[in-house]
Each structure stands twice: as C-alpha cells, then as structure tokens.
Amino acid sequence: MANENNPNVVPDQSSIQSNQDTPELDTGLDALTTEAPAAPATTEARTSADAAKPGQAPRDLTQLKVEKGCSRGLAGWLGQHRLSLAITSYQTGRIYLVGSDQQGRVSFFERIFERAMGVVGNAQRIYLGGLYQLWRFENVLRPNEVIHGQFDKCYVPRNAQTIGDLDIHELGIRKNGKVVFINTKYSCLSELSQTHSFKAIWKPKFISKLAPEDRCHLNGLAMVDGEPKYVTAVCKSDSVDGWRDRRHDGGVVIDIDTDEIVCEGLSMPHSPRWHNGKLWLLNAGTGYLGWVDFDKKAFVPHAFVPGFARGLSMIGNVAAVGLSKPRNQRFEGLQLDEELKKRDADPWCGVQIISLTNGDVMNWIRFEGDITEIFDISFLPNVKHPMMIGLRTAEIRDLITFESDIPAEAAIA
C-alpha cells in the first residue's frame, strides 16, 4: 500500500500543477491571453555552474527539463497551515514557489533567475541573491485579492541591486529593514552600499584581509531577534580556496558578537537557524540535521537526510531541509557517502519536511532530470498559492499597479 511518507512513492502527476517560466500567465489582473514565445536566452542567461566544456555550446537554462514529485499529503498540509515554500537551485537558475491550489493540488510556480542562491521571504516581500544582483520582490495584491482567478500573492521584482559576482550565499533581514548577506568570495558578512558593490560589516578573526579568495567558505547565517548572530564556515583557513582540504571535520559555527567559535569539528556545515531556543544547522558532510550544544561546543544529530543538506527553514515544530545529489557520483571524502551505503539509500535532490519532535519525514518534494542541487529554502507563512512575475514575459511590462496620495475627486452630478 502506498504510504505518503515513503520517499519512494511518487504520486500521480495529476495532483501537481506546474507553472514554468513561459509566457503563459502574461497579462494583467483580469484576463489571460497568450503572448508570443520568449526569445531564446542569451549567453547572459546561463549560470557559471553550467558553463560549457571546451568545444560545447553553453546550456540554455530555458531548455532544462525538470520533473517533480511529492508526497500525497503535501498539498493538504500546505493548505491546512496556509504555507508555501520558496526553493532555489543555482545549478539550474530556478526559484520555485510551492503552494496549494483551489483544486487541492500542489502548485509549482517556476521562474528563472541566473544562479538563484539565498532566499528569504514572507507574505509581502522576498529577497533573492543571484549571480551578480540582489533582488527584492513585493507582493502587489491586497488581502482577499487574487490574480488570474487563483493566485493569492503576486511577487513583482521591484529592485535589483548590482553587487557583482560575490558568490552571495545566505541572506537575512535586520529589524531596521536592511538586508545582510554572506559574502562568500570575500569571507565576510556584508550589507548593500549605495555606491559600491558591498559594505563589509564583519569578518572572522582568523581572516587577515578582505580578498576575493573564498578562504574559509563562509556560507550560512542565523538571525536572532532581527540581527545577525551566528555564521557557519567550512574551516578556519586564511589562504585562497583553503577550505577544500578541510571538508571532513574543519567546520565551525561562530558567534559574530563575540567572535567565539561555539561549535567545531563539523563537516561542511550550512544553514544555521535560531528556532525555539536552539541553534539548528545542517552538518552537510554527514547528512544530519541537528542542533548545537553550547556547553560542549558540539553538534547533536537529530535526523539523517539522504543527500547533501543545504537550505533550511523552520516554522512551528517542523523543518524544511534542502537536499542535493553529488556532483561526481559520490560524496568523496565525506561521511555522507558511508551513511548512504549503510542505509542502502540513493541521494536525493529535493526537500524533506521533518518533525522537530522525533525526526520523522512528514512530507517531501523530489526533483529529477536536469536539476541535481538545491541551495536555499524559505517558508512563506500566510501564503497559499503564490506566483512571481518573471523577466522573460510581457507581464513584467503590462502589469501596472500604483498607490496615490491624490484625494479622490468628487463625483460629478
């Protein structure tokens, strides 16, 4: 019998609604029309991760094929809790908004943004890090308003600040509204600058200078009470690309207020999150979601996940964990390889929603085809069926909304 929590059970595709980055939903608030197909992507629309080998043409992101599957209970669970998910994959240049539609199906709304990385959002606003820009999207719908007869949120790209290729990783929103982000290339925590590519606001004590060398692979950010508090790094290296030789057990978590290392001996740690009084994170090289024991400066495993764990969002008593497949068939040099063999398990690309009480997988999403890596995840509370305006369609030109301080004119008798 099929079990909705069994990762090997893929539901009938009729239970999934998929909206891809095509000109299908490209009119205003009231009606649907069909626009001419978008022009083929230029070389600017290809990720560096997908750069062609010598003698081969670069891959066109619009032509990548992605198959989606999910647990049978996912649509009901999302709808019941009025939740959606934003999921990014820099490898394919995708952001997915996953919600539930009026027919009780899981809705996948896909848009292409080159090298889509860190994402953080809520019912009103989404921030997304890309190859050389940091994007801000705003929901233009009022309460109880829908677009195209179905979507309860419509996120429109309102700002794209050019920052250059900083290998931007995770993002946070300070209580003053400013965005902070992990600047992996320069091994520091940064803010946006009005004039320059970034403003560095903190770096680890073991990093001797700001240089474009990705020395320690600073990658994850935990916010506490609206301020950046903890970061993860693959190691404490202070030399160019030095982290690649320290993947097995060089990982650390750092308190940026005190510069203290609060957890060490980790294997490629990612995605620290402060939730319910604990600092959770993904010890990606071992395949475990867990939390930090501050007294012992140690990682406490909570649940194993079958893949390279990167991307974590938490709400209530659940965690959404992003999973990626290996780039070269195996997770060479990592404990994760042995953990998978021990369980006779294949690595996933997808998301598992895990109970923080007992570690059980409650629901899941699985991607197949040209997509093999997930980067980040953000729960979107009070969002049931979201959509996003893309850059490749007429809708970004034709959908116009406005606010006004001009008093309404009196009706003419």
C-alpha beads as a LAMMPS data file, in Angstrom:
LAMMPS data file: protein, C-alpha beads

413 atoms
412 bonds

1 atom types
1 bond types

-500.0 500.0 xlo xhi
-500.0 500.0 ylo yhi
-500.0 500.0 zlo zhi

Masses

1 110.0

Atoms # bond

1 1 1 0.000 0.000 0.000
2 1 1 1.252 3.472 -0.820
3 1 1 2.475 5.469 2.153
4 1 1 2.504 9.262 1.874
5 1 1 5.679 9.407 3.956
6 1 1 7.527 6.824 1.896
7 1 1 10.160 8.648 -0.194
8 1 1 9.891 6.005 -2.911
9 1 1 6.225 6.694 -3.644
10 1 1 5.698 9.288 -6.375
11 1 1 2.086 10.496 -6.720
12 1 1 0.031 10.684 -9.859
13 1 1 1.172 13.799 -11.743
14 1 1 -2.460 14.961 -11.905
15 1 1 -2.019 16.039 -8.273
16 1 1 0.637 18.571 -9.298
17 1 1 0.077 21.911 -11.011
18 1 1 3.200 23.310 -12.664
19 1 1 3.676 26.833 -13.991
20 1 1 7.013 27.221 -15.756
21 1 1 8.868 30.324 -16.836
22 1 1 6.985 30.633 -20.119
23 1 1 4.647 33.304 -21.462
24 1 1 1.517 31.532 -20.162
25 1 1 0.403 33.996 -17.481
26 1 1 1.414 37.227 -19.092
27 1 1 -1.431 39.699 -18.837
28 1 1 -2.908 41.940 -16.200
29 1 1 -5.193 41.315 -13.278
30 1 1 -8.350 40.462 -15.162
31 1 1 -7.753 38.145 -18.107
32 1 1 -5.437 35.595 -19.640
33 1 1 -4.035 35.921 -23.151
34 1 1 -1.282 34.118 -24.971
35 1 1 1.850 36.022 -25.876
36 1 1 4.432 35.092 -28.465
37 1 1 7.152 32.789 -27.155
38 1 1 10.013 34.499 -25.409
39 1 1 13.209 34.934 -27.364
40 1 1 15.897 32.326 -26.774
41 1 1 18.108 33.034 -23.802
42 1 1 21.322 34.886 -24.489
43 1 1 24.666 33.969 -23.039
44 1 1 23.833 36.230 -20.081
45 1 1 21.129 33.773 -19.027
46 1 1 23.449 30.896 -18.291
47 1 1 24.960 30.111 -14.946
48 1 1 28.653 29.786 -14.341
49 1 1 27.853 26.431 -12.760
50 1 1 26.553 25.306 -16.143
51 1 1 29.447 26.697 -18.182
52 1 1 30.097 24.558 -21.201
53 1 1 33.126 22.395 -21.570
54 1 1 35.565 23.417 -24.308
55 1 1 34.026 22.749 -27.711
56 1 1 30.463 22.540 -26.337
57 1 1 27.728 25.170 -26.539
58 1 1 26.609 26.603 -23.168
59 1 1 23.360 25.200 -21.818
60 1 1 20.218 27.253 -22.339
61 1 1 18.518 27.476 -18.933
62 1 1 15.091 27.686 -20.531
63 1 1 15.543 24.260 -22.132
64 1 1 16.380 22.321 -18.971
65 1 1 13.929 19.540 -18.150
66 1 1 12.802 19.130 -14.545
67 1 1 10.417 16.501 -13.198
68 1 1 8.679 16.992 -9.876
69 1 1 7.149 14.577 -7.409
70 1 1 5.824 14.988 -3.877
71 1 1 4.200 13.133 -1.023
72 1 1 0.436 12.705 -1.326
73 1 1 -0.156 14.601 1.883
74 1 1 1.821 17.712 0.917
75 1 1 -0.977 19.734 -0.708
76 1 1 -3.317 19.188 2.225
77 1 1 -0.606 20.000 4.760
78 1 1 0.366 23.242 2.999
79 1 1 -3.269 24.278 2.608
80 1 1 -4.214 23.411 6.174
81 1 1 -1.400 25.544 7.590
82 1 1 -1.651 28.224 4.879
83 1 1 2.008 27.825 3.988
84 1 1 4.091 27.977 0.851
85 1 1 7.780 27.399 0.158
86 1 1 10.350 29.325 -1.860
87 1 1 13.077 26.965 -3.120
88 1 1 16.184 27.928 -5.101
89 1 1 18.564 25.984 -7.318
90 1 1 21.580 27.923 -8.541
91 1 1 22.674 24.976 -10.678
92 1 1 19.582 25.400 -12.892
93 1 1 18.919 29.096 -12.210
94 1 1 15.472 28.374 -10.759
95 1 1 13.286 29.670 -7.982
96 1 1 10.175 27.625 -7.216
97 1 1 7.186 28.930 -5.268
98 1 1 5.430 25.818 -3.982
99 1 1 1.883 26.155 -2.653
100 1 1 -1.553 24.564 -2.985
101 1 1 -4.255 25.486 -5.492
102 1 1 -8.043 25.600 -5.307
103 1 1 -8.298 22.034 -6.616
104 1 1 -6.204 20.680 -3.749
105 1 1 -3.111 20.118 -5.869
106 1 1 0.482 21.100 -5.151
107 1 1 1.371 24.157 -7.240
108 1 1 4.911 24.659 -8.544
109 1 1 5.445 28.167 -9.911
110 1 1 8.843 28.402 -11.578
111 1 1 10.887 31.425 -12.570
112 1 1 14.413 31.671 -13.968
113 1 1 16.942 33.907 -12.205
114 1 1 20.557 33.308 -13.025
115 1 1 22.380 31.455 -10.238
116 1 1 19.482 31.741 -7.767
117 1 1 21.040 31.422 -4.304
118 1 1 19.957 32.682 -0.887
119 1 1 16.257 33.402 -0.428
120 1 1 14.296 34.843 2.481
121 1 1 10.705 36.000 2.444
122 1 1 7.252 36.447 3.914
123 1 1 3.749 37.236 2.698
124 1 1 4.756 40.700 1.499
125 1 1 8.376 40.550 0.376
126 1 1 11.006 38.144 -0.980
127 1 1 14.750 38.775 -1.309
128 1 1 16.805 36.621 -3.663
129 1 1 20.545 36.533 -4.258
130 1 1 21.685 35.912 -7.832
131 1 1 24.826 35.769 -9.934
132 1 1 25.611 39.479 -9.664
133 1 1 22.431 41.082 -8.289
134 1 1 20.357 41.043 -5.127
135 1 1 16.650 41.083 -5.988
136 1 1 13.700 42.458 -3.998
137 1 1 10.174 41.277 -4.880
138 1 1 6.994 42.850 -3.498
139 1 1 3.529 41.312 -3.336
140 1 1 1.146 43.726 -5.092
141 1 1 -2.126 42.055 -4.079
142 1 1 -4.278 43.318 -1.235
143 1 1 -5.934 40.974 1.294
144 1 1 -8.592 38.784 -0.325
145 1 1 -7.489 39.827 -3.813
146 1 1 -6.381 37.281 -6.427
147 1 1 -4.732 37.444 -9.826
148 1 1 -5.596 35.189 -12.780
149 1 1 -8.502 33.896 -10.718
150 1 1 -6.278 31.760 -8.496
151 1 1 -3.049 33.238 -7.063
152 1 1 -3.326 34.924 -3.654
153 1 1 0.149 36.509 -3.813
154 1 1 1.877 38.071 -6.802
155 1 1 5.544 38.896 -6.200
156 1 1 6.885 41.533 -8.599
157 1 1 10.610 42.305 -8.977
158 1 1 10.852 45.916 -7.772
159 1 1 14.581 46.289 -7.277
160 1 1 17.763 44.559 -8.437
161 1 1 20.917 45.997 -6.936
162 1 1 24.069 45.163 -8.830
163 1 1 26.694 43.795 -6.444
164 1 1 28.941 41.844 -8.786
165 1 1 29.752 38.162 -8.510
166 1 1 30.378 37.866 -4.766
167 1 1 29.255 34.224 -4.600
168 1 1 26.448 35.557 -2.394
169 1 1 25.098 32.853 -0.095
170 1 1 22.507 33.244 2.663
171 1 1 20.506 36.379 3.429
172 1 1 18.916 37.969 6.475
173 1 1 16.650 40.958 7.142
174 1 1 17.612 43.162 10.071
175 1 1 14.959 44.704 12.295
176 1 1 15.757 48.074 10.679
177 1 1 14.794 46.578 7.311
178 1 1 18.315 46.378 5.879
179 1 1 19.464 43.247 4.087
180 1 1 22.585 41.450 5.285
181 1 1 24.223 38.664 3.342
182 1 1 27.060 36.187 3.423
183 1 1 29.731 37.384 1.003
184 1 1 31.487 34.085 0.421
185 1 1 34.041 35.311 -2.098
186 1 1 35.363 37.937 0.358
187 1 1 34.869 35.797 3.522
188 1 1 32.717 38.387 5.288
189 1 1 29.232 39.485 6.286
190 1 1 28.031 42.396 4.174
191 1 1 25.330 44.971 3.627
192 1 1 24.322 46.781 0.472
193 1 1 26.153 50.000 -0.338
194 1 1 24.657 52.973 -2.145
195 1 1 27.888 53.422 -4.102
196 1 1 29.930 50.235 -4.106
197 1 1 29.409 46.521 -4.573
198 1 1 29.074 45.911 -0.844
199 1 1 29.818 47.214 2.623
200 1 1 31.668 44.713 4.826
201 1 1 30.356 44.746 8.409
202 1 1 32.110 41.720 9.934
203 1 1 34.710 39.067 9.170
204 1 1 36.075 36.138 11.184
205 1 1 39.108 36.970 13.309
206 1 1 41.153 34.310 11.524
207 1 1 40.644 36.050 8.156
208 1 1 43.516 38.531 7.853
209 1 1 42.149 40.650 4.991
210 1 1 39.234 41.104 2.626
211 1 1 40.276 39.387 -0.584
212 1 1 38.298 37.661 -3.382
213 1 1 39.677 34.249 -2.413
214 1 1 36.871 32.291 -0.667
215 1 1 39.340 31.325 2.047
216 1 1 37.088 29.585 4.600
217 1 1 33.858 29.171 2.610
218 1 1 31.726 31.293 4.898
219 1 1 28.225 30.239 3.879
220 1 1 25.389 30.291 6.437
221 1 1 23.680 32.976 8.526
222 1 1 21.424 32.758 11.578
223 1 1 19.411 35.803 12.647
224 1 1 18.347 36.265 16.282
225 1 1 15.785 38.939 17.195
226 1 1 16.273 40.663 13.871
227 1 1 20.063 40.847 13.974
228 1 1 22.809 38.619 12.505
229 1 1 24.187 36.403 15.263
230 1 1 25.781 33.143 14.037
231 1 1 27.575 32.097 10.848
232 1 1 28.922 28.806 9.534
233 1 1 32.221 28.225 7.729
234 1 1 33.728 25.059 6.287
235 1 1 37.008 25.736 8.109
236 1 1 39.285 28.408 9.604
237 1 1 41.593 28.666 6.597
238 1 1 43.184 32.029 5.785
239 1 1 44.512 31.063 2.358
240 1 1 42.923 31.099 -1.066
241 1 1 40.379 28.273 -1.517
242 1 1 41.872 26.653 1.582
243 1 1 38.583 25.164 2.727
244 1 1 38.559 22.403 0.109
245 1 1 41.149 20.407 2.064
246 1 1 39.242 20.779 5.361
247 1 1 35.818 19.455 4.401
248 1 1 35.835 16.395 6.652
249 1 1 35.995 17.958 10.109
250 1 1 37.164 21.577 9.860
251 1 1 33.719 23.195 10.059
252 1 1 32.834 25.816 12.666
253 1 1 29.962 27.958 13.922
254 1 1 30.956 31.474 15.010
255 1 1 29.164 33.959 17.261
256 1 1 29.706 37.219 15.412
257 1 1 29.102 39.362 18.520
258 1 1 31.924 37.737 20.487
259 1 1 33.975 36.132 17.673
260 1 1 33.802 32.924 19.710
261 1 1 33.684 29.554 17.975
262 1 1 30.621 27.971 19.575
263 1 1 30.747 24.658 17.699
264 1 1 33.584 22.892 15.865
265 1 1 34.596 19.585 14.323
266 1 1 31.806 19.867 11.755
267 1 1 31.777 18.595 8.184
268 1 1 30.717 21.282 5.710
269 1 1 28.141 22.962 7.997
270 1 1 25.392 25.003 6.354
271 1 1 22.218 26.937 7.118
272 1 1 22.298 27.799 10.853
273 1 1 18.868 28.814 12.187
274 1 1 17.808 30.013 15.629
275 1 1 14.435 28.431 16.409
276 1 1 12.557 27.609 19.605
277 1 1 15.551 28.491 21.779
278 1 1 18.042 26.285 19.896
279 1 1 20.646 26.867 17.208
280 1 1 19.886 24.339 14.475
281 1 1 22.076 23.648 11.469
282 1 1 22.884 21.151 8.738
283 1 1 26.072 19.140 9.144
284 1 1 26.027 18.541 5.421
285 1 1 29.101 16.336 5.135
286 1 1 27.494 13.768 7.431
287 1 1 23.884 14.136 6.254
288 1 1 22.400 15.257 9.562
289 1 1 20.065 17.965 10.748
290 1 1 20.841 18.794 14.360
291 1 1 21.495 21.466 16.950
292 1 1 24.389 22.977 18.886
293 1 1 25.209 22.009 22.473
294 1 1 26.834 25.276 23.571
295 1 1 28.317 23.789 26.746
296 1 1 30.203 21.098 24.829
297 1 1 30.663 23.142 21.628
298 1 1 29.342 20.061 19.866
299 1 1 26.768 19.139 17.258
300 1 1 23.818 16.975 18.400
301 1 1 22.297 14.984 15.485
302 1 1 18.504 14.957 15.202
303 1 1 17.636 13.363 11.845
304 1 1 19.501 11.897 8.861
305 1 1 18.604 13.093 5.371
306 1 1 19.654 11.288 2.164
307 1 1 21.653 13.950 0.355
308 1 1 23.935 16.954 0.755
309 1 1 21.892 19.041 3.180
310 1 1 21.825 22.738 2.332
311 1 1 18.916 25.133 2.776
312 1 1 16.885 25.104 5.996
313 1 1 13.670 26.845 7.032
314 1 1 11.791 26.266 10.274
315 1 1 8.295 27.048 11.428
316 1 1 6.359 25.706 14.390
317 1 1 7.572 22.185 15.032
318 1 1 8.875 21.351 11.557
319 1 1 11.962 21.961 9.442
320 1 1 12.191 22.037 5.647
321 1 1 15.598 20.692 4.559
322 1 1 17.061 21.021 1.068
323 1 1 18.866 18.004 -0.406
324 1 1 21.323 17.791 -3.292
325 1 1 22.926 14.968 -5.219
326 1 1 26.725 14.631 -5.539
327 1 1 28.439 16.386 -8.427
328 1 1 30.688 13.435 -9.296
329 1 1 28.561 10.388 -8.438
330 1 1 29.993 10.208 -4.914
331 1 1 30.422 12.491 -1.913
332 1 1 34.138 11.806 -1.903
333 1 1 35.911 12.288 1.403
334 1 1 32.679 12.804 3.336
335 1 1 30.987 10.621 5.938
336 1 1 27.756 11.109 3.999
337 1 1 28.924 8.565 1.432
338 1 1 29.219 5.855 4.109
339 1 1 25.931 6.871 5.746
340 1 1 24.105 6.366 2.446
341 1 1 25.769 2.994 1.850
342 1 1 24.890 1.878 5.368
343 1 1 21.227 2.617 4.666
344 1 1 21.298 1.281 1.088
345 1 1 19.951 4.690 0.041
346 1 1 20.380 6.835 -3.037
347 1 1 20.969 10.582 -2.692
348 1 1 18.066 12.951 -3.314
349 1 1 17.553 16.282 -4.937
350 1 1 14.567 17.830 -3.213
351 1 1 13.103 18.908 0.107
352 1 1 12.099 16.910 3.156
353 1 1 9.816 18.345 5.833
354 1 1 10.944 16.875 9.131
355 1 1 9.384 16.776 12.580
356 1 1 11.476 18.532 15.219
357 1 1 9.919 16.222 17.817
358 1 1 11.009 12.819 16.525
359 1 1 12.884 13.396 13.248
360 1 1 10.270 11.696 11.068
361 1 1 9.766 12.809 7.476
362 1 1 6.266 14.280 7.339
363 1 1 6.178 15.339 3.683
364 1 1 8.598 15.702 0.796
365 1 1 9.326 17.088 -2.664
366 1 1 11.623 15.357 -5.118
367 1 1 13.201 16.773 -8.291
368 1 1 14.576 14.691 -11.155
369 1 1 16.026 15.438 -14.581
370 1 1 18.461 18.265 -15.220
371 1 1 18.213 19.579 -11.662
372 1 1 20.503 17.929 -9.110
373 1 1 21.145 20.623 -6.481
374 1 1 19.045 22.750 -4.111
375 1 1 20.540 25.806 -2.453
376 1 1 18.082 27.526 -0.115
377 1 1 14.528 27.326 1.236
378 1 1 12.193 29.784 2.920
379 1 1 8.750 29.111 4.362
380 1 1 6.224 31.773 3.339
381 1 1 3.610 31.965 6.141
382 1 1 0.064 33.046 5.294
383 1 1 0.686 32.380 1.605
384 1 1 -1.395 29.670 -0.029
385 1 1 -0.973 29.911 -3.817
386 1 1 1.808 32.316 -4.869
387 1 1 3.126 33.413 -8.240
388 1 1 6.045 35.584 -9.323
389 1 1 6.494 37.916 -12.264
390 1 1 9.475 36.867 -14.366
391 1 1 11.806 38.828 -16.611
392 1 1 11.146 36.930 -19.834
393 1 1 7.465 37.700 -20.373
394 1 1 5.231 40.604 -21.372
395 1 1 3.637 40.591 -17.937
396 1 1 6.563 42.458 -16.384
397 1 1 5.754 45.282 -18.820
398 1 1 1.955 45.133 -18.709
399 1 1 1.150 44.515 -15.035
400 1 1 0.991 48.006 -13.518
401 1 1 -0.244 48.771 -10.011
402 1 1 0.024 52.035 -8.131
403 1 1 -0.673 53.904 -4.912
404 1 1 -1.771 57.523 -4.725
405 1 1 -1.834 60.401 -2.246
406 1 1 -4.124 62.400 -4.515
407 1 1 -7.591 62.834 -2.943
408 1 1 -10.364 61.172 -4.868
409 1 1 -12.369 63.619 -6.933
410 1 1 -15.982 64.176 -6.027
411 1 1 -18.450 62.581 -8.384
412 1 1 -19.924 64.971 -10.957
413 1 1 -23.677 65.347 -10.536

Bonds

1 1 1 2
2 1 2 3
3 1 3 4
4 1 4 5
5 1 5 6
6 1 6 7
7 1 7 8
8 1 8 9
9 1 9 10
10 1 10 11
11 1 11 12
12 1 12 13
13 1 13 14
14 1 14 15
15 1 15 16
16 1 16 17
17 1 17 18
18 1 18 19
19 1 19 20
20 1 20 21
21 1 21 22
22 1 22 23
23 1 23 24
24 1 24 25
25 1 25 26
26 1 26 27
27 1 27 28
28 1 28 29
29 1 29 30
30 1 30 31
31 1 31 32
32 1 32 33
33 1 33 34
34 1 34 35
35 1 35 36
36 1 36 37
37 1 37 38
38 1 38 39
39 1 39 40
40 1 40 41
41 1 41 42
42 1 42 43
43 1 43 44
44 1 44 45
45 1 45 46
46 1 46 47
47 1 47 48
48 1 48 49
49 1 49 50
50 1 50 51
51 1 51 52
52 1 52 53
53 1 53 54
54 1 54 55
55 1 55 56
56 1 56 57
57 1 57 58
58 1 58 59
59 1 59 60
60 1 60 61
61 1 61 62
62 1 62 63
63 1 63 64
64 1 64 65
65 1 65 66
66 1 66 67
67 1 67 68
68 1 68 69
69 1 69 70
70 1 70 71
71 1 71 72
72 1 72 73
73 1 73 74
74 1 74 75
75 1 75 76
76 1 76 77
77 1 77 78
78 1 78 79
79 1 79 80
80 1 80 81
81 1 81 82
82 1 82 83
83 1 83 84
84 1 84 85
85 1 85 86
86 1 86 87
87 1 87 88
88 1 88 89
89 1 89 90
90 1 90 91
91 1 91 92
92 1 92 93
93 1 93 94
94 1 94 95
95 1 95 96
96 1 96 97
97 1 97 98
98 1 98 99
99 1 99 100
100 1 100 101
101 1 101 102
102 1 102 103
103 1 103 104
104 1 104 105
105 1 105 106
106 1 106 107
107 1 107 108
108 1 108 109
109 1 109 110
110 1 110 111
111 1 111 112
112 1 112 113
113 1 113 114
114 1 114 115
115 1 115 116
116 1 116 117
117 1 117 118
118 1 118 119
119 1 119 120
120 1 120 121
121 1 121 122
122 1 122 123
123 1 123 124
124 1 124 125
125 1 125 126
126 1 126 127
127 1 127 128
128 1 128 129
129 1 129 130
130 1 130 131
131 1 131 132
132 1 132 133
133 1 133 134
134 1 134 135
135 1 135 136
136 1 136 137
137 1 137 138
138 1 138 139
139 1 139 140
140 1 140 141
141 1 141 142
142 1 142 143
143 1 143 144
144 1 144 145
145 1 145 146
146 1 146 147
147 1 147 148
148 1 148 149
149 1 149 150
150 1 150 151
151 1 151 152
152 1 152 153
153 1 153 154
154 1 154 155
155 1 155 156
156 1 156 157
157 1 157 158
158 1 158 159
159 1 159 160
160 1 160 161
161 1 161 162
162 1 162 163
163 1 163 164
164 1 164 165
165 1 165 166
166 1 166 167
167 1 167 168
168 1 168 169
169 1 169 170
170 1 170 171
171 1 171 172
172 1 172 173
173 1 173 174
174 1 174 175
175 1 175 176
176 1 176 177
177 1 177 178
178 1 178 179
179 1 179 180
180 1 180 181
181 1 181 182
182 1 182 183
183 1 183 184
184 1 184 185
185 1 185 186
186 1 186 187
187 1 187 188
188 1 188 189
189 1 189 190
190 1 190 191
191 1 191 192
192 1 192 193
193 1 193 194
194 1 194 195
195 1 195 196
196 1 196 197
197 1 197 198
198 1 198 199
199 1 199 200
200 1 200 201
201 1 201 202
202 1 202 203
203 1 203 204
204 1 204 205
205 1 205 206
206 1 206 207
207 1 207 208
208 1 208 209
209 1 209 210
210 1 210 211
211 1 211 212
212 1 212 213
213 1 213 214
214 1 214 215
215 1 215 216
216 1 216 217
217 1 217 218
218 1 218 219
219 1 219 220
220 1 220 221
221 1 221 222
222 1 222 223
223 1 223 224
224 1 224 225
225 1 225 226
226 1 226 227
227 1 227 228
228 1 228 229
229 1 229 230
230 1 230 231
231 1 231 232
232 1 232 233
233 1 233 234
234 1 234 235
235 1 235 236
236 1 236 237
237 1 237 238
238 1 238 239
239 1 239 240
240 1 240 241
241 1 241 242
242 1 242 243
243 1 243 244
244 1 244 245
245 1 245 246
246 1 246 247
247 1 247 248
248 1 248 249
249 1 249 250
250 1 250 251
251 1 251 252
252 1 252 253
253 1 253 254
254 1 254 255
255 1 255 256
256 1 256 257
257 1 257 258
258 1 258 259
259 1 259 260
260 1 260 261
261 1 261 262
262 1 262 263
263 1 263 264
264 1 264 265
265 1 265 266
266 1 266 267
267 1 267 268
268 1 268 269
269 1 269 270
270 1 270 271
271 1 271 272
272 1 272 273
273 1 273 274
274 1 274 275
275 1 275 276
276 1 276 277
277 1 277 278
278 1 278 279
279 1 279 280
280 1 280 281
281 1 281 282
282 1 282 283
283 1 283 284
284 1 284 285
285 1 285 286
286 1 286 287
287 1 287 288
288 1 288 289
289 1 289 290
290 1 290 291
291 1 291 292
292 1 292 293
293 1 293 294
294 1 294 295
295 1 295 296
296 1 296 297
297 1 297 298
298 1 298 299
299 1 299 300
300 1 300 301
301 1 301 302
302 1 302 303
303 1 303 304
304 1 304 305
305 1 305 306
306 1 306 307
307 1 307 308
308 1 308 309
309 1 309 310
310 1 310 311
311 1 311 312
312 1 312 313
313 1 313 314
314 1 314 315
315 1 315 316
316 1 316 317
317 1 317 318
318 1 318 319
319 1 319 320
320 1 320 321
321 1 321 322
322 1 322 323
323 1 323 324
324 1 324 325
325 1 325 326
326 1 326 327
327 1 327 328
328 1 328 329
329 1 329 330
330 1 330 331
331 1 331 332
332 1 332 333
333 1 333 334
334 1 334 335
335 1 335 336
336 1 336 337
337 1 337 338
338 1 338 339
339 1 339 340
340 1 340 341
341 1 341 342
342 1 342 343
343 1 343 344
344 1 344 345
345 1 345 346
346 1 346 347
347 1 347 348
348 1 348 349
349 1 349 350
350 1 350 351
351 1 351 352
352 1 352 353
353 1 353 354
354 1 354 355
355 1 355 356
356 1 356 357
357 1 357 358
358 1 358 359
359 1 359 360
360 1 360 361
361 1 361 362
362 1 362 363
363 1 363 364
364 1 364 365
365 1 365 366
366 1 366 367
367 1 367 368
368 1 368 369
369 1 369 370
370 1 370 371
371 1 371 372
372 1 372 373
373 1 373 374
374 1 374 375
375 1 375 376
376 1 376 377
377 1 377 378
378 1 378 379
379 1 379 380
380 1 380 381
381 1 381 382
382 1 382 383
383 1 383 384
384 1 384 385
385 1 385 386
386 1 386 387
387 1 387 388
388 1 388 389
389 1 389 390
390 1 390 391
391 1 391 392
392 1 392 393
393 1 393 394
394 1 394 395
395 1 395 396
396 1 396 397
397 1 397 398
398 1 398 399
399 1 399 400
400 1 400 401
401 1 401 402
402 1 402 403
403 1 403 404
404 1 404 405
405 1 405 406
406 1 406 407
407 1 407 408
408 1 408 409
409 1 409 410
410 1 410 411
411 1 411 412
412 1 412 413
